[in-house]
Amino acid sequence: MSYVVTATWTARSGHEATVREALEKLTPLSRQEPGNLFYQAYQSPDEPLVFRLFEIYDDEQAYAAHGASAHFKEYGHDLAIPLLESRERAFHETIG
C-alpha cells in the first residue's frame, strides 16, 4: 500500500509565474527523495492560477520527510506558499 497526496494550490493573481517557477525547481528534487514513487505538478491553461500536484510515497513517513526537506522549505514554504490564495490537500492509500 502506498501513500498518495493530491494537492491544489491557487496562486494569488499576479503571482502565478513565481509559483510555477517554485514548482519547477521543487519537482526534480522531490522525485529524488527516498520513498518518493511519483511527483508531478501541473497547471491547466484554462486556470492559470491553479496548480495541482499528484504525489505517491512509500508511506506516510516518506511524505512527512518530504515536508521537512530543505528543498520543500525553500521552494514550498518560503517561496510559493506565501503567494497562494488557497492550499488544499487530500490523503489517500492505494488499493491492491
N, CA, C and O atoms as a Tinker XYZ file with bonds, in Angstrom:
   384  protein
     1  N      0.841000   -1.169000    0.000000    73     2
     2  CA     0.000000    0.000000    0.000000    64     1     3
     3  C      0.890000    1.237000    0.000000    63     2     4     5
     4  O      1.838000    1.317000    0.781000    81     3
     5  N      0.597000    2.191000   -0.861000    73     3     6
     6  CA     1.346000    3.441000   -0.951000    64     5     7
     7  C      0.502000    4.587000   -0.422000    63     6     8     9
     8  O     -0.722000    4.492000   -0.331000    81     7
     9  N      1.177000    5.665000   -0.078000    73     7    10
    10  CA     0.533000    6.862000    0.460000    64     9    11
    11  C      0.449000    7.894000   -0.667000    63    10    12    13
    12  O      1.469000    8.276000   -1.241000    81    11
    13  N     -0.755000    8.336000   -0.975000    73    11    14
    14  CA    -0.995000    9.247000   -2.095000    64    13    15
    15  C     -1.468000   10.596000   -1.565000    63    14    16    17
    16  O     -2.306000   10.672000   -0.667000    81    15
    17  N     -0.915000   11.647000   -2.138000    73    15    18
    18  CA    -1.307000   13.011000   -1.770000    64    17    19
    19  C     -1.722000   13.732000   -3.045000    63    18    20    21
    20  O     -1.004000   13.726000   -4.045000    81    19
    21  N     -2.891000   14.350000   -2.988000    73    19    22
    22  CA    -3.303000   15.255000   -4.053000    64    21    23
    23  C     -3.432000   16.636000   -3.427000    63    22    24    25
    24  O     -3.951000   16.794000   -2.322000    81    23
    25  N     -2.950000   17.626000   -4.157000    73    23    26
    26  CA    -2.981000   18.986000   -3.619000    64    25    27
    27  C     -3.402000   19.945000   -4.718000    63    26    28    29
    28  O     -3.126000   19.729000   -5.898000    81    27
    29  N     -4.073000   21.006000   -4.304000    73    27    30
    30  CA    -4.431000   22.097000   -5.201000    64    29    31
    31  C     -3.920000   23.382000   -4.585000    63    30    32    33
    32  O     -4.295000   23.745000   -3.470000    81    31
    33  N     -3.067000   24.059000   -5.317000    73    31    34
    34  CA    -2.543000   25.357000   -4.902000    64    33    35
    35  C     -3.124000   26.403000   -5.834000    63    34    36    37
    36  O     -2.976000   26.297000   -7.052000    81    35
    37  N     -3.779000   27.403000   -5.285000    73    35    38
    38  CA    -4.310000   28.502000   -6.085000    64    37    39
    39  C     -3.512000   29.756000   -5.763000    63    38    40    41
    40  O     -3.537000   30.255000   -4.638000    81    39
    41  N     -2.804000   30.255000   -6.768000    73    39    42
    42  CA    -1.959000   31.434000   -6.592000    64    41    43
    43  C     -2.810000   32.701000   -6.531000    63    42    44    45
    44  O     -3.873000   32.792000   -7.146000    81    43
    45  N     -2.316000   33.659000   -5.781000    73    43    46
    46  CA    -2.921000   34.975000   -5.840000    64    45    47
    47  C     -2.611000   35.569000   -7.212000    63    46    48    49
    48  O     -1.532000   35.346000   -7.761000    81    47
    49  N     -3.551000   36.316000   -7.756000    73    47    50
    50  CA    -3.391000   36.913000   -9.082000    64    49    51
    51  C     -2.092000   37.709000   -9.150000    63    50    52    53
    52  O     -1.772000   38.490000   -8.254000    81    51
    53  N     -1.360000   37.493000  -10.228000    73    51    54
    54  CA    -0.089000   38.172000  -10.428000    64    53    55
    55  C      1.112000   37.409000   -9.902000    63    54    56    57
    56  O      2.252000   37.802000  -10.149000    81    55
    57  N      0.871000   36.311000   -9.172000    73    55    58
    58  CA     1.963000   35.535000   -8.586000    64    57    59
    59  C      2.099000   34.138000   -9.195000    63    58    60    61
    60  O      2.913000   33.335000   -8.739000    81    59
    61  N      1.309000   33.854000  -10.215000    73    59    62
    62  CA     1.317000   32.508000  -10.779000    64    61    63
    63  C      2.669000   32.132000  -11.402000    63    62    64    65
    64  O      3.061000   30.967000  -11.339000    81    63
    65  N      3.376000   33.072000  -11.991000    73    63    66
    66  CA     4.683000   32.755000  -12.591000    64    65    67
    67  C      5.685000   32.344000  -11.514000    63    66    68    69
    68  O      6.472000   31.421000  -11.722000    81    67
    69  N      5.663000   33.012000  -10.380000    73    67    70
    70  CA     6.586000   32.666000   -9.293000    64    69    71
    71  C      6.245000   31.309000   -8.703000    63    70    72    73
    72  O      7.143000   30.522000   -8.403000    81    71
    73  N      4.959000   31.024000   -8.533000    73    71    74
    74  CA     4.550000   29.714000   -8.013000    64    73    75
    75  C      4.965000   28.619000   -8.996000    63    74    76    77
    76  O      5.458000   27.569000   -8.582000    81    75
    77  N      4.771000   28.854000  -10.276000    73    75    78
    78  CA     5.176000   27.862000  -11.278000    64    77    79
    79  C      6.688000   27.632000  -11.233000    63    78    80    81
    80  O      7.138000   26.487000  -11.271000    81    79
    81  N      7.464000   28.694000  -11.153000    73    79    82
    82  CA     8.926000   28.569000  -11.071000    64    81    83
    83  C      9.343000   27.785000   -9.832000    63    82    84    85
    84  O     10.262000   26.968000   -9.896000    81    83
    85  N      8.679000   28.024000   -8.712000    73    83    86
    86  CA     8.990000   27.287000   -7.487000    64    85    87
    87  C      8.709000   25.800000   -7.686000    63    86    88    89
    88  O      9.510000   24.959000   -7.275000    81    87
    89  N      7.583000   25.469000   -8.310000    73    87    90
    90  CA     7.243000   24.066000   -8.561000    64    89    91
    91  C      8.210000   23.432000   -9.557000    63    90    92    93
    92  O      8.533000   22.251000   -9.432000    81    91
    93  N      8.674000   24.193000  -10.537000    73    91    94
    94  CA     9.645000   23.672000  -11.498000    64    93    95
    95  C     10.962000   23.319000  -10.804000    63    94    96    97
    96  O     11.635000   22.370000  -11.207000    81    95
    97  N     11.333000   24.062000   -9.777000    73    95    98
    98  CA    12.549000   23.773000   -9.020000    64    97    99
    99  C     12.315000   22.643000   -8.011000    63    98   100   101
   100  O     13.192000   21.808000   -7.791000    81    99
   101  N     11.147000   22.624000   -7.414000    73    99   102
   102  CA    10.820000   21.644000   -6.389000    64   101   103
   103  C     10.646000   20.233000   -6.951000    63   102   104   105
   104  O     11.036000   19.260000   -6.307000    81   103
   105  N     10.071000   20.114000   -8.130000    73   103   106
   106  CA     9.714000   18.809000   -8.689000    64   105   107
   107  C     10.893000   17.850000   -8.837000    63   106   108   109
   108  O     10.815000   16.738000   -8.316000    81   107
   109  N     11.979000   18.215000   -9.516000    73   107   110
   110  CA    13.057000   17.223000   -9.672000    64   109   111
   111  C     13.712000   16.842000   -8.346000    63   110   112   113
   112  O     14.148000   15.704000   -8.177000    81   111
   113  N     13.783000   17.777000   -7.412000    73   111   114
   114  CA    14.363000   17.475000   -6.100000    64   113   115
   115  C     13.464000   16.519000   -5.321000    63   114   116   117
   116  O     13.955000   15.620000   -4.639000    81   115
   117  N     12.162000   16.710000   -5.419000    73   115   118
   118  CA    11.214000   15.835000   -4.724000    64   117   119
   119  C     11.242000   14.427000   -5.298000    63   118   120   121
   120  O     11.097000   13.452000   -4.561000    81   119
   121  N     11.425000   14.317000   -6.599000    73   119   122
   122  CA    11.478000   12.998000   -7.246000    64   121   123
   123  C     12.687000   12.187000   -6.795000    63   122   124   125
   124  O     12.678000   10.960000   -6.896000    81   123
   125  N     13.718000   12.849000   -6.303000    73   123   126
   126  CA    14.939000   12.168000   -5.867000    64   125   127
   127  C     14.886000   11.720000   -4.406000    63   126   128   129
   128  O     15.795000   11.032000   -3.942000    81   127
   129  N     13.849000   12.095000   -3.684000    73   127   130
   130  CA    13.758000   11.756000   -2.262000    64   129   131
   131  C     13.595000   10.246000   -2.063000    63   130   132   133
   132  O     12.878000    9.592000   -2.819000    81   131
   133  N     14.260000    9.699000   -1.048000    73   131   134
   134  CA    13.986000    8.298000   -0.706000    64   133   135
   135  C     12.504000    8.166000   -0.334000    63   134   136   137
   136  O     11.969000    8.993000    0.404000    81   135
   137  N     11.864000    7.151000   -0.837000    73   135   138
   138  CA    10.457000    6.934000   -0.506000    64   137   139
   139  C      9.485000    7.617000   -1.440000    63   138   140   141
   140  O      8.279000    7.402000   -1.327000    81   139
   141  N      9.976000    8.442000   -2.371000    73   139   142
   142  CA     9.088000    9.075000   -3.345000    64   141   143
   143  C      8.958000    8.159000   -4.550000    63   142   144   145
   144  O      9.958000    7.758000   -5.145000    81   143
   145  N      7.726000    7.831000   -4.906000    73   143   146
   146  CA     7.473000    6.968000   -6.064000    64   145   147
   147  C      7.030000    7.765000   -7.284000    63   146   148   149
   148  O      7.271000    7.353000   -8.419000    81   147
   149  N      6.377000    8.915000   -7.051000    73   147   150
   150  CA     5.875000    9.734000   -8.160000    64   149   151
   151  C      5.609000   11.134000   -7.632000    63   150   152   153
   152  O      5.101000   11.298000   -6.523000    81   151
   153  N      5.951000   12.141000   -8.424000    73   151   154
   154  CA     5.700000   13.535000   -8.040000    64   153   155
   155  C      5.488000   14.323000   -9.321000    63   154   156   157
   156  O      6.395000   14.433000  -10.145000    81   155
   157  N      4.294000   14.870000   -9.490000    73   155   158
   158  CA     4.007000   15.632000  -10.696000    64   157   159
   159  C      3.114000   16.825000  -10.369000    63   158   160   161
   160  O      2.037000   16.677000   -9.791000    81   159
   161  N      3.578000   17.987000  -10.743000    73   159   162
   162  CA     2.757000   19.209000  -10.647000    64   161   163
   163  C      2.261000   19.537000  -12.050000    63   162   164   165
   164  O      2.944000   19.257000  -13.035000    81   163
   165  N      1.080000   20.126000  -12.140000    73   163   166
   166  CA     0.569000   20.519000  -13.439000    64   165   167
   167  C     -0.329000   21.742000  -13.306000    63   166   168   169
   168  O     -0.832000   22.056000  -12.227000    81   167
   169  N     -0.513000   22.420000  -14.427000    73   167   170
   170  CA    -1.272000   23.667000  -14.484000    64   169   171
   171  C     -2.130000   23.637000  -15.743000    63   170   172   173
   172  O     -1.640000   23.327000  -16.829000    81   171
   173  N     -3.400000   23.958000  -15.592000    73   171   174
   174  CA    -4.298000   23.997000  -16.739000    64   173   175
   175  C     -4.189000   25.344000  -17.451000    63   174   176   177
   176  O     -4.179000   26.385000  -16.795000    81   175
   177  N     -4.107000   25.341000  -18.770000    73   175   178
   178  CA    -4.109000   26.617000  -19.499000    64   177   179
   179  C     -5.394000   27.413000  -19.259000    63   178   180   181
   180  O     -5.405000   28.638000  -19.376000    81   179
   181  N     -6.480000   26.703000  -18.922000    73   179   182
   182  CA    -7.758000   27.367000  -18.682000    64   181   183
   183  C     -7.858000   27.972000  -17.283000    63   182   184   185
   184  O     -8.704000   28.832000  -17.037000    81   183
   185  N     -6.995000   27.526000  -16.366000    73   183   186
   186  CA    -6.989000   28.027000  -14.990000    64   185   187
   187  C     -5.545000   28.352000  -14.585000    63   186   188   189
   188  O     -4.947000   27.607000  -13.808000    81   187
   189  N     -4.981000   29.439000  -15.094000    73   187   190
   190  CA    -3.563000   29.701000  -14.872000    64   189   191
   191  C     -3.171000   29.958000  -13.418000    63   190   192   193
   192  O     -1.988000   29.898000  -13.086000    81   191
   193  N     -4.127000   30.240000  -12.557000    73   191   194
   194  CA    -3.817000   30.461000  -11.145000    64   193   195
   195  C     -3.796000   29.159000  -10.343000    63   194   196   197
   196  O     -3.319000   29.131000   -9.208000    81   195
   197  N     -4.321000   28.075000  -10.941000    73   195   198
   198  CA    -4.497000   26.821000  -10.215000    64   197   199
   199  C     -3.423000   25.814000  -10.610000    63   198   200   201
   200  O     -3.210000   25.529000  -11.789000    81   199
   201  N     -2.755000   25.286000   -9.592000    73   199   202
   202  CA    -1.737000   24.257000   -9.757000    64   201   203
   203  C     -2.194000   23.023000   -8.991000    63   202   204   205
   204  O     -2.678000   23.125000   -7.864000    81   203
   205  N     -2.041000   21.875000   -9.601000    73   203   206
   206  CA    -2.405000   20.631000   -8.939000    64   205   207
   207  C     -1.154000   19.764000   -8.835000    63   206   208   209
   208  O     -0.305000   19.751000   -9.726000    81   207
   209  N     -1.070000   19.054000   -7.737000    73   207   210
   210  CA     0.066000   18.162000   -7.506000    64   209   211
   211  C     -0.461000   16.770000   -7.216000    63   210   212   213
   212  O     -1.449000   16.599000   -6.503000    81   211
   213  N      0.209000   15.783000   -7.778000    73   211   214
   214  CA    -0.109000   14.385000   -7.538000    64   213   215
   215  C      1.180000   13.724000   -7.071000    63   214   216   217
   216  O      2.183000   13.736000   -7.784000    81   215
   217  N      1.152000   13.148000   -5.872000    73   215   218
   218  CA     2.358000   12.617000   -5.247000    64   217   219
   219  C      2.085000   11.218000   -4.706000    63   218   220   221
   220  O      1.014000   10.962000   -4.154000    81   219
   221  N      3.041000   10.319000   -4.861000    73   219   222
   222  CA     2.927000    8.978000   -4.297000    64   221   223
   223  C      4.219000    8.669000   -3.546000    63   222   224   225
   224  O      5.321000    8.866000   -4.057000    81   223
   225  N      4.053000    8.180000   -2.324000    73   223   226
   226  CA     5.175000    7.858000   -1.450000    64   225   227
   227  C      5.049000    6.410000   -0.969000    63   226   228   229
   228  O      3.969000    5.820000   -1.002000    81   227
   229  N      6.172000    5.857000   -0.525000    73   227   230
   230  CA     6.142000    4.515000    0.055000    64   229   231
   231  C      5.177000    4.437000    1.229000    63   230   232   233
   232  O      4.451000    3.456000    1.393000    81   231
   233  N      5.183000    5.494000    2.047000    73   231   234
   234  CA     4.355000    5.518000    3.249000    64   233   235
   235  C      4.226000    6.955000    3.764000    63   234   236   237
   236  O      4.814000    7.884000    3.210000    81   235
   237  N      3.457000    7.110000    4.816000    73   235   238
   238  CA     3.216000    8.446000    5.373000    64   237   239
   239  C      4.505000    9.077000    5.902000    63   238   240   241
   240  O      4.656000   10.298000    5.865000    81   239
   241  N      5.427000    8.260000    6.390000    73   239   242
   242  CA     6.700000    8.785000    6.903000    64   241   243
   243  C      7.524000    9.404000    5.777000    63   242   244   245
   244  O      8.186000   10.420000    5.989000    81   243
   245  N      7.495000    8.819000    4.599000    73   243   246
   246  CA     8.219000    9.388000    3.455000    64   245   247
   247  C      7.612000   10.734000    3.066000    63   246   248   249
   248  O      8.332000   11.662000    2.697000    81   247
   249  N      6.284000   10.837000    3.151000    73   247   250
   250  CA     5.638000   12.128000    2.882000    64   249   251
   251  C      6.036000   13.159000    3.937000    63   250   252   253
   252  O      6.301000   14.313000    3.602000    81   251
   253  N      6.082000   12.762000    5.186000    73   251   254
   254  CA     6.498000   13.679000    6.253000    64   253   255
   255  C      7.932000   14.147000    6.024000    63   254   256   257
   256  O      8.246000   15.313000    6.262000    81   255
   257  N      8.802000   13.251000    5.564000    73   255   258
   258  CA    10.185000   13.630000    5.274000    64   257   259
   259  C     10.230000   14.640000    4.128000    63   258   260   261
   260  O     11.050000   15.559000    4.143000    81   259
   261  N      9.360000   14.476000    3.144000    73   259   262
   262  CA     9.264000   15.449000    2.045000    64   261   263
   263  C      8.924000   16.826000    2.602000    63   262   264   265
   264  O      9.566000   17.817000    2.253000    81   263
   265  N      7.918000   16.887000    3.464000    73   263   266
   266  CA     7.502000   18.161000    4.041000    64   265   267
   267  C      8.563000   18.812000    4.911000    63   266   268   269
   268  O      8.556000   20.028000    5.101000    81   267
   269  N      9.479000   18.000000    5.442000    73   267   270
   270  CA    10.547000   18.514000    6.294000    64   269   271
   271  C     11.843000   18.777000    5.530000    63   270   272   273
   272  O     12.821000   19.238000    6.119000    81   271
   273  N     11.863000   18.494000    4.241000    73   271   274
   274  CA    13.095000   18.621000    3.460000    64   273   275
   275  C     13.491000   20.088000    3.269000    63   274   276   277
   276  O     12.650000   20.986000    3.297000    81   275
   277  N     14.780000   20.300000    3.076000    73   275   278
   278  CA    15.304000   21.660000    2.860000    64   277   279
   279  C     14.737000   22.262000    1.577000    63   278   280   281
   280  O     14.438000   23.455000    1.538000    81   279
   281  N     14.585000   21.451000    0.526000    73   279   282
   282  CA    14.069000   21.997000   -0.730000    64   281   283
   283  C     12.585000   22.345000   -0.634000    63   282   284   285
   284  O     12.143000   23.304000   -1.268000    81   283
   285  N     11.804000   21.589000    0.142000    73   283   286
   286  CA    10.396000   21.977000    0.298000    64   285   287
   287  C     10.285000   23.245000    1.140000    63   286   288   289
   288  O      9.429000   24.088000    0.876000    81   287
   289  N     11.130000   23.386000    2.134000    73   287   290
   290  CA    11.135000   24.617000    2.921000    64   289   291
   291  C     11.451000   25.805000    2.014000    63   290   292   293
   292  O     10.755000   26.820000    2.050000    81   291
   293  N     12.502000   25.676000    1.201000    73   291   294
   294  CA    12.926000   26.789000    0.356000    64   293   295
   295  C     11.897000   27.143000   -0.715000    63   294   296   297
   296  O     11.482000   28.297000   -0.821000    81   295
   297  N     11.486000   26.157000   -1.505000    73   295   298
   298  CA    10.611000   26.438000   -2.648000    64   297   299
   299  C      9.123000   26.364000   -2.329000    63   298   300   301
   300  O      8.312000   27.012000   -2.991000    81   299
   301  N      8.762000   25.583000   -1.325000    73   299   302
   302  CA     7.362000   25.480000   -0.924000    64   301   303
   303  C      7.006000   26.509000    0.127000    63   302   304   305
   304  O      6.336000   27.502000   -0.157000    81   303
   305  N      7.467000   26.258000    1.355000    73   303   306
   306  CA     7.080000   27.119000    2.477000    64   305   307
   307  C      7.545000   28.562000    2.360000    63   306   308   309
   308  O      6.793000   29.484000    2.674000    81   307
   309  N      8.781000   28.765000    1.910000    73   307   310
   310  CA     9.317000   30.124000    1.893000    64   309   311
   311  C      8.975000   30.902000    0.630000    63   310   312   313
   312  O      8.831000   32.123000    0.685000    81   311
   313  N      8.841000   30.224000   -0.506000    73   311   314
   314  CA     8.619000   30.932000   -1.768000    64   313   315
   315  C      7.170000   30.863000   -2.249000    63   314   316   317
   316  O      6.514000   31.897000   -2.374000    81   315
   317  N      6.668000   29.671000   -2.517000    73   315   318
   318  CA     5.359000   29.541000   -3.165000    64   317   319
   319  C      4.178000   29.729000   -2.216000    63   318   320   321
   320  O      3.265000   30.499000   -2.512000    81   319
   321  N      4.186000   29.044000   -1.095000    73   319   322
   322  CA     3.001000   29.025000   -0.221000    64   321   323
   323  C      2.575000   30.419000    0.251000    63   322   324   325
   324  O      1.373000   30.672000    0.333000    81   323
   325  N      3.490000   31.329000    0.561000    73   323   326
   326  CA     3.039000   32.679000    0.940000    64   325   327
   327  C      2.316000   33.427000   -0.189000    63   326   328   329
   328  O      1.635000   34.420000    0.067000    81   327
   329  N      2.460000   32.960000   -1.427000    73   327   330
   330  CA     1.833000   33.621000   -2.576000    64   329   331
   331  C      0.515000   32.982000   -2.986000    63   330   332   333
   332  O     -0.062000   33.334000   -4.015000    81   331
   333  N      0.039000   32.033000   -2.170000    73   331   334
   334  CA    -1.189000   31.322000   -2.510000    64   333   335
   335  C     -2.419000   31.972000   -1.904000    63   334   336   337
   336  O     -2.391000   32.500000   -0.793000    81   335
   337  N     -3.489000   31.918000   -2.665000    73   335   338
   338  CA    -4.817000   32.299000   -2.179000    64   337   339
   339  C     -5.385000   31.175000   -1.329000    63   338   340   341
   340  O     -6.037000   31.411000   -0.312000    81   339
   341  N     -5.122000   29.932000   -1.770000    73   339   342
   342  CA    -5.582000   28.771000   -1.010000    64   341   343
   343  C     -4.686000   27.576000   -1.299000    63   342   344   345
   344  O     -3.992000   27.510000   -2.314000    81   343
   345  N     -4.732000   26.633000   -0.361000    73   343   346
   346  CA    -3.956000   25.392000   -0.474000    64   345   347
   347  C     -4.801000   24.272000    0.116000    63   346   348   349
   348  O     -5.158000   24.305000    1.294000    81   347
   349  N     -5.115000   23.290000   -0.702000    73   347   350
   350  CA    -5.924000   22.163000   -0.255000    64   349   351
   351  C     -5.135000   20.880000   -0.480000    63   350   352   353
   352  O     -4.444000   20.728000   -1.488000    81   351
   353  N     -5.250000   19.965000    0.470000    73   351   354
   354  CA    -4.582000   18.662000    0.339000    64   353   355
   355  C     -5.560000   17.564000    0.716000    63   354   356   357
   356  O     -6.425000   17.747000    1.573000    81   355
   357  N     -5.409000   16.425000    0.065000    73   355   358
   358  CA    -6.178000   15.226000    0.413000    64   357   359
   359  C     -5.206000   14.059000    0.442000    63   358   360   361
   360  O     -4.245000   14.013000   -0.327000    81   359
   361  N     -5.469000   13.117000    1.340000    73   359   362
   362  CA    -4.568000   11.997000    1.567000    64   361   363
   363  C     -5.308000   10.690000    1.320000    63   362   364   365
   364  O     -6.462000   10.521000    1.714000    81   363
   365  N     -4.612000    9.771000    0.658000    73   363   366
   366  CA    -5.235000    8.525000    0.230000    64   365   367
   367  C     -4.254000    7.377000    0.407000    63   366   368   369
   368  O     -3.062000    7.597000    0.623000    81   367
   369  N     -4.756000    6.157000    0.317000    73   367   370
   370  CA    -3.922000    4.968000    0.275000    64   369   371
   371  C     -4.323000    4.176000   -0.969000    63   370   372   373
   372  O     -5.500000    4.100000   -1.323000    81   371
   373  N     -3.339000    3.601000   -1.612000    73   371   374
   374  CA    -3.635000    2.806000   -2.800000    64   373   375
   375  C     -4.338000    1.496000   -2.395000    63   374   376   377
   376  O     -4.238000    1.036000   -1.258000    81   375
   377  N     -5.033000    0.936000   -3.348000    73   375   378
   378  CA    -5.741000   -0.333000   -3.162000    64   377   379
   379  C     -5.014000   -1.377000   -3.993000    63   378   380   381
   380  O     -4.751000   -1.169000   -5.177000    81   379
   381  N     -4.697000   -2.484000   -3.371000    73   379   382
   382  CA    -4.097000   -3.587000   -4.103000    64   381   383
   383  C     -2.630000   -3.432000   -4.392000    63   382   384
   384  O     -2.026000   -4.311000   -5.006000    81   383
